Amino acid sequence: MCLALPGKIVKIEGDEADVDFGGVIRRTNLALVEAEVGDWVIIHAGFAIELLDEEEALKTIELWKEVLATEGTFIG
């Protein structure tokens, strides 16, 4: 199963960005999207594959929290 998760871009250097996933920063390739610092993106396999607005990103994160809570896993 493949998962694509939303994160917020906090820094860009060329085609690479630091993306914040709730306090965890990961390096992500931006070659497939045109994005700026502060944008929310969907990440899959280390690549930003789509931009999304903040409301949709936060909704998605809340849904993941619900799923993980049901499974006995908690994300703070």
C-alpha positions as CSV (number, residue, x, y, z in Angstrom):
1,M,0.0,0.0,0.0
2,C,1.3,3.5,-0.8
3,L,0.6,6.5,1.3
4,A,1.0,10.2,0.4
5,L,1.1,12.6,3.4
6,P,0.7,16.4,3.6
7,G,3.6,18.5,4.9
8,K,4.4,22.2,5.0
9,I,7.5,23.6,3.2
10,V,9.8,25.4,5.6
11,K,12.9,25.9,3.4
12,I,13.8,25.5,-0.3
13,E,17.2,25.0,-1.9
14,G,17.0,24.4,-5.6
15,D,14.7,21.4,-6.3
16,E,15.0,20.3,-2.6
17,A,12.9,21.4,0.3
18,D,12.7,20.8,4.1
19,V,9.1,19.8,4.8
20,D,7.6,19.8,8.2
21,F,5.4,16.8,9.1
22,G,4.2,17.9,12.5
23,G,7.6,18.7,13.9
24,V,9.6,16.1,11.9
25,I,11.5,17.7,9.1
26,R,12.3,15.7,6.0
27,R,14.1,16.5,2.8
28,T,11.8,16.4,-0.2
29,N,12.3,16.7,-3.9
30,L,10.2,19.5,-5.5
31,A,11.0,18.8,-9.2
32,L,7.3,17.8,-9.9
33,V,5.6,20.9,-8.5
34,E,6.1,24.7,-8.4
35,A,6.0,25.5,-4.7
36,E,7.1,28.2,-2.2
37,V,8.0,28.3,1.5
38,G,4.8,28.1,3.4
39,D,3.0,25.9,0.8
40,W,1.4,22.6,1.8
41,V,2.3,19.7,-0.4
42,I,1.4,16.0,-0.7
43,I,4.6,13.9,-0.4
44,H,5.0,10.4,-1.8
45,A,8.3,8.4,-2.0
46,G,10.3,11.6,-1.2
47,F,8.7,13.7,-4.0
48,A,6.2,16.5,-3.6
49,I,3.5,15.4,-6.0
50,E,0.7,18.0,-5.5
51,L,0.0,21.4,-3.8
52,L,-3.0,21.7,-1.5
53,D,-4.5,24.5,0.6
54,E,-3.9,24.7,4.3
55,E,-7.5,23.8,5.2
56,E,-7.4,20.6,3.2
57,A,-4.0,19.7,4.6
58,L,-5.1,20.1,8.2
59,K,-8.3,18.1,7.5
60,T,-6.2,15.3,6.1
61,I,-3.9,15.3,9.1
62,E,-6.9,15.2,11.5
63,L,-8.3,12.2,9.5
64,W,-4.9,10.4,9.9
65,K,-5.0,11.1,13.6
66,E,-8.4,9.5,13.9
67,V,-7.3,6.4,11.9
68,L,-4.2,6.0,14.0
69,A,-6.1,6.5,17.2
70,T,-8.5,3.7,16.2
71,E,-5.5,1.5,15.5
72,G,-4.0,2.2,19.0
73,T,-1.3,4.5,17.7
74,F,-1.2,8.2,18.7
75,I,0.3,11.2,17.0
76,G,0.7,14.2,19.3
